[in-house]
Amino acid sequence: MRFSVGKSGNPLGRPVGALGTLTKRRAVLVKHLPEIVIAMKQLSNFGDAETLKQRLKMAIEDKIL
């Protein structure tokens, strides 16, 4: 058996109050959301859906990861 019954594989675990990766990503996205929305509006005015899609993807990957 790999672990004893009733015992955690990582007894120390994540420290109390430590932020997870998803929480950090959400915080960054919320911080930059106004900029993203403005950019999306500008691109949509030109009808450039592909660029809009690429820019949004880049914003999420660059600023969140």
N, C-alpha and C positions, 0 to 999 in steps of 0.2 A: 504494500500500500504506500502511496506517495506521501500522504499527510496523515497524521493521527486524526481519528474521528473527533470532531468538535473543536479542533484547533485551526486557526487561520494560517494560510500559507505565508502571510506577511503580517505578523503581529503588530508591527509598528505602523504600517499603513501610511496613508497620506496624513501629514500634520493637520491639526485642527485649524481651520481658517484658510488653508491653502486653496488657491483658485485652480479649477480644472481648466483644461485646454479650451473646451467649449465656452466656458464663462469668459475667458480672456478674449476669444474671437468675437463673441457677441458685444463685449464692451468696445472693442475697436470699431466694429461695424456701426454701432450706435453713435460713436464719436464722429465718424466720417459720413454719416448718413445724409446730412444736408448737402454736402459737396457732391455726393453720388446722385442725389435727386436732381440737383441743378444741372449736372452734366447730362443726365438722362433726358431732361426736358430739352436741353439745347440740341442734342443729337436727334431727338424725336421730331423736332421742328423741321429738320432737314430730311426726314423720312429715311434715315440711314439705320435701319434695324440691325443689320449685321455688325456695324461698328458699335452700336449701342450694346449689343450682346457681348462683343469682345471686351469692351471697356468695363462693363459690369463684372465680367469674369476676372479680368485683371485686377480690378479694385478689390474684389473679394480675396483672391489668392495672395496678392501683395500685402495688403494691409491687415489681413486676418492671420495668416500663417506665420 
